[in-house]
Amino acid sequence: MSTSVKSNSDYMADDIEVLEGLEHVRKRPSMYIGGVDARGLHHLVWEIVDNCVDEYLAGECDQVKVTLHKDGCSISVEDNGRGIPVDKHKKTGKSALEVILTTLYAGGKFSDKNYVRSGGLHGIGSSAVNALSEEMVATVHRGGHEWRQSYQRGRPDGPVKKIKPFRGHGTIIFFRPDDQIFRRVQFHADTIRQHLEDISYIHGGLKITFVDETKGERFELHHPEGIAAFLQKLIKDEKRKAVHEVPFKADKDEGAIRVEMVLQWTESTDEQIRSYVNGIRTRGGGTHESGFRTGLAKAVKNYMDVHGIKPKGLNINPDDIREGVIGIVSVFHNDPMFQGQTKDRLNNPEMNSLVDGIVRPSVETWLNNNPSIADAVIGRIILAARARQASRDAIKEIKRKGPGAKRSNLPGKLLDCRSTDPEVCELFIVEGQSAGGTAASGRNSATQAVLPLRGKVLNTESLELNKIIKNQEISDLVETLGTGIGPHFDPHKLRYNRIILLMDADSDGYHISTLLLTFFFRHMRDLIQLGRLYLAQPPLYKIEFGKERLYARDDSDKEEILSSIPSNRTIDVQRFKGLGEMNASQLKETTLDPDSRTLLRVDIDSAVEADQTFAQLLGKDASERYRIIMDEAAEVDDIDV
């Protein structure tokens, strides 16, 4: 696909577009909500709920009710806060309610006059929801009356109306997302309930009610024990075994900033840290999470040094200390610096040292005051270090035996790398011989190996091991990895530091990736938990303007790039249908070269949810797939074939 803009000689004043009101949100929705898929759709709910939580943080609200209506594609969010102001705004001459819901960068959270700590800071959230909704109705209870204003795609139907006298206070926002914007507008009740339940743990004093009218269900979500109860729920849901019974807890309030944290060591081999800022999940981590991780490692290291715990011949590193830890760190900040409107990451530089300074002394004191817990924790850490040392020794032994012994039984179609050092090698599992050839031409043959797969991979969900190993593609994969499978599986014999799934960005590619993820989750889960499995992120678009060439991974990325290019430039946009449309140099530049590529590491956020998902999508019970297909049928037009 190519998109051309007028040449400079034809570029006139009449070509300048001035987007008024909320038109820019509708033109570039991905810039504001991250995308127009299911995640972006549900982000609308989070934005409105976050405003209710901000009222709670201000001490003005203690109840929130979220209703998913019978049609499954409209939502009402109600709180008992102060109610959005409805009086006239001096600068605009309009009601403050209308200004807030129809104007970008309008809100009461730019200073700490009304909200000391809040999640909504940019003055974008509620107005963006309005812009992307076919219909929105705002009902306000304030000043002894009920007030109301309705909107169509961000434009008010009329002025704010005084409806009737009303005793009480609060705000109700009803909205129906616009099917002209979103691929489908059907909400997932389980996604909403899970998100609201997480919030109810983070904000222990907040009572949240979720009403699912599609199923006739009602959930009262209230957890006054806070994140301590949240931690126990996560451990129970994921069937982890705790190393010590009593978890570590800390809470420090410094006025503008409050930090809460809780953690517990488990016998699991992976580490899971959940971080939040003003109640918003920061999935991308940030400076608060970094401070938590480094502070924890320093505290344990200091404890071991003070008590003279130095296991002979063993070097304990931060990964050994944090192995098996499941923790929650929740920060309340009066001026958080989020990365983007979707708030996935915290960037405040001072938070690293601040959280580090809280974690380090408090964990060290806790260990000193609880010697039995300290013994259990240190014993767990030493076991992790010994296992890691055994892994390094095994790798050295493999290297000592030389390449001949290790390569004798490798599949003939494997395009292996020249290096025999697993620490520097990586394997690309590629869809098809054609893409495999392109990847082989663009790779660094010294350290990058390519294994092309033929056709669809075997669905290993619910299959017995003896049937799985008879499949040629799976057998080739197991031989290439060198780990063995089943009772003979040994992750320390892995021949590559990274395993990278490189598939086309279409339905077939996604299907093959899912089948491979199922295989790794069911039969080589340790490789995921050790952080060895990755998904490549080949671009979907090439964007050229002048002598510049940029690549976009998806529609959201493309829109963000296009919005940053001056409108007087000639732009050419090419969409790649698959890896076969890219030449070796393009694939190298965007996907293979470690200096310029982006990899997505496969992680298990919840083993329970992952298990259920694989069983639903690929298990023997076809009724579950039928239900999902029917629920998602509206998106069939968007499948890329």
N, C-alpha and C positions, 0 to 999 in steps of 0.2 A: 504494500500500500504506500502510495506517495501522496504527500500533501504539499501543495505549492502556494506560496504567498506572492503577491504582486511584486514585480521588480521595483527597484528603488525609484526609477524614473516615473512610475505611475503612482507612487506613494504620496497621497495628498492629505490635507487636513480633514477632509470628509471621511477618511479611513480610520480616524481615531475613534475608538469605542470608549464611551464613558458608561461604566456599569453602575447603575443606581441601586440604592437599597441593598437587597440581599441577592442581586443577580449574580454576583461573582461566586457566591456559595453554590448556586445551582449550576453554574458553568464549570466550576472546579470543585466538586464535592469532596474528592479524595484529599484535598489539601486540608480540609476541616475535620473530617471524620475517619480518614484512613482508607476509605474505599467504599464501593457501593455493593459489596457482597454482604453475607450474613453478619460478619464482624462489624462492618460499618452500620448496618441496620440496627444492631443491638447497642451500638455506641450512642445512638440517639437516646435510648432509655437511660444509659449511664449518665449522660449529660444532665438530664432533668433530675435524676435521683441525686446527683452530686450537689445540685443546688439546695435540695432538701437537707442533705447532710451538712451543708455549710450553715444552715439555720440551727442545726443541732450543735455544731461546734461553737456557734455564737451564743449558745445557752438559751435559744428562743424556741426550741422545738424538741419534742421527745418521741413523736410518732410519725411514721411514714407508711402510706398505703399505696401499693402498686397493683393495678388491676389490668390483666390481659383479657380483653373483651371477647365475646363469643365468636366474633368473626376471625379472631386470631391475628388480625393485622392492625389493631388499634390499641392504644395504651392510655391509661389514666394514672397520674402520679399525684398524690395528695399528701400535704403535711399540715401540721398544726403550728406553723411558725407565725411570723409577724404579718405575712401577706405582702405581696409585691405592692409598693406604693402606687396609688392611682391618681394622686394629685398632679397638677400641671407642672411640667418641667420648664424652668425659666428660659433656658437657651433655645429650645425647640418649639415651645408653645403647645406641645402635645402631652398627653398623659404619660407619666413615667412608665406605666405598664407597656404602652405602645412603643415607647423608645427602647425599652429593654428587649422586647421581643421582635423588633423589626430593624434594629440598628446594630451593625457590628461595632465592637469595641465600646459598648455602652454597658455600664454595670456599676455596682456599689462596692466592688472588691479591689479597686486599684489602690486604695489606702486602707489603713487599719481602723478607720473611724467606726464602721459598722461590723466588720468581720476581721478579727485578729488573725484567725487561721481559716483558710478555705481552700477548696480544691478548684473552684472556678475563679480564674484570675484574669483571663484574657478578654472577657466581655463578648465572647463568641458563642459559647455553648448553646444557650437557649434560643438565640436568634438563628443559629445555624439549623437547629432542629425545626424551627418554624419555616425556614426557607425550603427545607427538604421534605416538608409535609404537605400532602394534598389538603389537609384540613387540620387546624389547631384551634382549640377553645381554651381560653384562660379565664378561670373563675377565681375571684379574690374575695376573701372574707376579711374585712378591715373597717375600722371606724364605725362599727354597728350596722354595716350594710353588706350586701353581696353585690359585687361588681363583675361585669363580664365583657369580654371582647373576643370575637372570632376572626380567623384569618384563613385565607386561601393561598397556598404556596407563598407564604411570607407577607402577603398584602392584607391589611385589615379590611373587613367587610364594612366597617363603620366605626364610629367613636366608641369609647368605653361607656357602657351603660350601667346605671344603678338599677339593680333588679328588684331588691326587696330588703327590708330590715333583717338583720341576722346577728344573733349573739354568738360570738366566737371569732376566731382568727385563723388564717392559713391560706394556702394556695392550692388549686387543683389545675393541673395541666393535662388536657386531653389532646392527643395527636394521632394522626393516621399518616404514615409515611407515603410518599408519592411514588406510585409505580412507574412514573416517567423517569425517575432517577434510579431506583433500586432494581436489581435483577428480579427480586421477588420481595414481597412485603409481609411474609408470614413469619411471625416471631416463634422462637422455640421456648416453651415454658420452662423446661429444665435448665436452660442457659440462664434465664432471668432469675429463677429461684436460687441457683447456685451462687450467682453474683450477689444477690441480696443477702444470702446467708453469710457469705464472707464478710460483707459490710457489718452485719449484726455482731460478728465476733470482734471486729476491729473497733467498733463503737459500742462498748458493752452496755451503755445506758440507753441506747436507742432501740425502740420497739418498732419492728418492721412487719407489716402484714402483706402477704402476697396472695391475691385472689386470681385463680386461673379459671375463668368462666368457660373455657373450651372443654375442660374436664370436670367442672363442678367441684374444684378443690380449693381449700384455703389453708395457708401456712402461716403460723404465728412464729416469727423469728426474733428471739430475744435471748441474748447470752451475756448476762451481767458479769460472768467470770472472765470475759474478754479473750485476749489472745492465748491465755493459758489453756482455756477449754478448746480453742481452735487447734492448738498444737496436739492435744490428745486426740482430737477428731482425725487429724491428718495421719497420725501414727496408727490409729485403729483402722481407718479406711484402707490404708496401704499395707496393712498386715505386717508392720515392722515390729521387731522385738527390741524393746528399750534396754540399754545397758545399765541404766540406773533408774530408780523409781521416781525420784523427786527431780523435776526439771529446774533449770536455772531461769530466774526471772530478774529483771531489772527495770526500773522506771525512774526517769529523771526529768524534772520540769525546770527549765531555765527561763520561764516567762515567754519569750518569743518562740522558743523551741522546746518541744517535749519529745522524749524518746522512750518508747516501750520496747522491750525485747524479751524473748523466751526461746530456750533451745534445749535439746536433749540429744544425747548420742544414742544411736541404734546400731544393731548388728548389720544393717544394710551396707553395701559397698559404695553407694552413691551419696552425694551431699545435696541437700535441698534447702535453699534459703528463700523465703518469701518476703518481699519488702513492700511497704506501703508508705505513701505520703498523703497526709490529710485524708486517709481512708481510701485513697486511690491506689490500686495495685500497679506497681512499677515493674512490669514484666522484663523490661530491659535493664533492670538494676539501677546503678548510678552510684554517686559518691557516698550515700548513706549505707548502701550494701557493701561497697568496697571497704569502708571503715569498719563495718561489722566483721567482715572476714579477716582483715588484717589484725584487728584488735583481739579476736578470738585466738588466732595463732600465736600472737605475742604473749598473751596471758598464760597459755599452757606452757609455752617455751620458758617463760620466767619461772613458773611454778617448778618445772622439772630442774632448772638450773639451781634454784634456791635449795631444793631438797636433794640435790646431788644425784638425780636420776639420769644416768648416762649409760644406756645399754651398750655393751662392748661391740664394736664393729658395726654399729647401726647409726645411720644419719637420718634423723627425723625431720621431715620438711612440712610446710603448711598443709599440703594435700593429705598427708598422713593424719595430721591433727583434725582436719575437718571431715575426714571420711566417716560416713554414717551419720553426720549431724543433720538434724532437721530443725530449722529455726525460723522465727518470724521476727522481723524488725519493723516497727511502725513509728513513723516520724510525723510530728505535727509542727509545721513551720509557718511563720507569718509571711514569708516571702519566698516560696519555693520557685526555683528556676527549672521548669519542665522542658524536656526536649520535644517540641511540637505540641499541637493542640490535643493530640490523643494521650499525652502525658505518660508515655511508657517508661521514661527514664528521668532521674533527677540529676541536675548538673551543678547544684550549689557547691562550689569548691570547699567551703568551710565545713561541710558536713562530714567529709572523710575523717579529718582529725578530731572533730567533735565526737562522732560516734566511736571512733577508735579510743578516745580518751575516757569514754564511759564504759565500754566493754572490757578493756584491758584490766583496770583495777578491780572491777566488780566480779569478773570471772575468777581472777586470781584469789580474791578474798573468799569467794564461795568455795573454791577448791580447798583452801586452807581450813575453812570452818567445817568442811564435810569430808574428812579423810577417807571414809569408806567409799563415797562417791568418787573422790579423786583417784583412789586405787583402781576402781572399775574403769574409769575414763582413761587413765594412763595405760592400763593393760590393753584396752581396746586400741589405743593409738600405736602401741608397740607392735601389736599383731598386724596392724595395717602397714607399718614400716617394714616388718619382716617379709610380708607378702610382696611388697613393692621391691624389696631387695632380691627376693627369690626370682621375681620377674626379670630384673636386670641381669641376674646371674644366668638365667635361662637364655636370654638374648645373647649374652656373651658366648655361651656354649654353642649356640646355633652359628654364630659368626665364626667361632673357632673351627668348626667342622668344615667350613668353606662352602662355596656355592654349589659344588658338584652334588653333595649329598642332599641338599635342600631342593634342588631344582630338577632332580631326576624324574619325578612323577608329575610334573606340572602339565596342565592342559596345553595342547598344541596351539590353540587359538589365543592363548594369553600372550600379549605383547609386554613382556616383563621389562623392568628397569635393570640397569647395569649394576647399581649398588646392591650390596648384600647387608647393609645396615638398616634394620627395621625402623630405627629412630628417625631416619631421614626419608624413608620411602612412603609413597602413597599409591593407592589403587583406585582407578576410576572404573566403575562398573557402568558400561555404556549400552544403550539400547540399539542393537542391530550392527551389522558389519559395516555399513556405510558411515554411520556416525563414529564407529570404532576406528575406521581408517582416518577420518578427519582429526579425531582426538590424538591418534598415534602420530600424525604429522605435526600437530601443534604442541605436543608435550615436550617436557624435558626428559629425554630418554634415560638420563643418569639416575633420576629419582622417582619418575612417574611411570607406573604400569597401567595398561589398559586391558580390561577383560570385556569383550563384546558378547552380549547375550543374544540368542536367537529366539525371536517371538516372545510370547507371554511366559512369564515364569510360573512354575507350579504353585498352586494355592496350597500352602502347607498347613493352613488352619484345620485342626481336627484330624489331620492325617497321622498315621503311625510312622515312627522313625524309619522302619525298614522299607516302607514305600517311598519315603522322601529321598533316601540316599540312592534309590534306583534311578531317579530322574537325572538325566545327563547334565542339564544346566546347573542343578543344585550340586551335583557331584563335582563338576568343574569348579564351582565357586568355593566349595569346602576345601578342595585340593589347593586352590590358589591361595586361600587365606592361611592354610597351614595349621589351623587350630584343632582340626578334628571336629567331631560332632557327637552328641549324645553322651554316653559315659566316658568317652575318650576326649571330650572337649577340654581344651586347655588354653585360656585366653593369653597366657604368657608366650605361646608359640606363634602368635600372630606375626606374619611376615611384613606387615605394613603399619605405620604409625596412624594413618588415616585411611578409612574406606569411604569413598565418595560416590554417591549415586548420581549419575549424570544422565538425565532423561529429557525427552522433548517436553516442552511446556504445553502439552495437549492432553486429551482424555486418555489416550493410550499410554502416554508417558506417566501420567498420574497413577494409572492402574498398575503399571509395572512397579513403580516406586512403592505403592501400597503393598503389593505382593511381597516385595523384598523386605519392607519394614516388618511385615508379619513374620517372615522367616527369621529375621534377626531377633525380634521380640520374643518369639516362642522358643528358639533354639540356641541363640547366642546373645542373650540379654546382657551378659557381662560386658560385651563389647560396647553396648550402648551406655551402660553405667560407667565404663571407663573413659567415655568421651571419644570413642574411636570412629563412630559412624556420623557421616555428614551428608547433606543434600547440596548438590551444586546449584547455583542460581544463574543459569544462562539468561541473557537478556531476551526480552520479547520484542524490543524495538531498537532500531538504530536511528539517531536523530542527527542530521547534518545541517549546519548553517555556516556559510562562508567556508573557512578552513577548519572549523571546529567539528568534532565528531564525538557525540555522547551516546551512551547506551542506557536504556530504561528497562528495569526488570519486570515491570507490570504497568497497568494503566495508570495507577496512582503516581508511580515514579515518572511516567511520561508526562502527565499533566503538570507535575511540579516543575519538571525541566522546561516544558513549553512556556509556562507562566513566567519563567525567569529570563526568557530570550526577548530582546527588544522586538516590538511588533513590526519594525521596519526591515527586519532581516528575512531573507529568503530561506525557508525551512523545508527540508525534505525528511519525511518520516517513513522508514521501512519497517514492516512487521515481519519477523521471522516466524514461519510456520513450524519449523523444527530445526534441529541441529544440522540436518543435511543442507539447509540453505545458507549456513555459515561456512566460510572458508577457514583453513587451518589457522591463519594469522588472527582472524576475528575471534575464533574460539579460544585461542591462546590468550589474547588480550583481555577477554571478558570473563573467562571461566577457568582457565588452566593455570595461568601465571599467579603464584602466591602473592606477588606484589600488587596486583590490581583486581583480583577476583574477590567475590564474596561467597563464603560458605555458611550454610545453616547447620549448626550442630544438632543432631537428634538427641533429645533429652526426654526423660520420662517424668513429667510433672506429677502425675498420679498413676501409679501402676494399676489401681482398681479401674479407673476410667479408661485407661488404654486397653486393658483386658476386655472390658465390656464392648468397647468400640470395635476391636478386631473380631470379636465373636459375632457382633451384629452385622458387620459388613461382609465377612468372609466365612462365617460358620455354616453349619448344616441347616440351621433353622431359617428357611427362606421367608417366613412370615415377617421377620424383622426387617429384612431387606425390602420386602414389598412395602412395608409401612414407610420406610425412609424414602423409597422411590416416589411413593404417592405424595409424601410431604414435600419433596423437593421437585416435583414434576414441573412446577412453574419455571424452573431454571433450565429446562431442557433446551430451549432455544439458544442458550448461551454456551452450550458445549461446543468446543472447538474441534471439529473433525476434518 
